[in-house]
Amino acid sequence: MMTVLFAILMILIFGKMIGLAFRATWGLTKIIFHVVLLPVFLIVLVVAGFMYIALPLLIIVGIVMLIKKAF
């Protein structure tokens, strides 16, 4: 009986720790994508001559960020 109780409590504790780890990882991933990968992607598009794709993409991301910041 004590083994079952120990197993249940251990799953609860480590389950919460795994959930916290996933939330932290998701936050870091969002930061890396917004700060590093998006600007690099836009620069590569412009250098490759795809300005007609990069400019609308930049405008859309800018509008989304402004709306997201307002709320």
Residue, then its C-alpha position, 0 to 999 in steps of 0.5 A: m500500500m505504501t508503494v502505491l502511495f509513493a508511486i502516485l506522489m512521485i508521479l504527481i511531483f515529477g509530472k509537475m516538474i515536467g510540465l514546468a520544464f515544457r513551459a520554460t522550453w516553449g518560452l525560450t523557443k518563442i524568444i529564439f524564434h522572435v529575436v534570432l530566426l525571424p530577422v535572419f529569415l527576413i534578411v536572407l529573403v531580401v539578400a536572395g531577391f525576394m523583397y516582394i515576400a519579405l516586405p509583406l511578411l514584415i508588415i504582417v508581423g509588425i501589425v500582429m506585434l502591435i495588436k498583441k502589445a495593445f492587449 
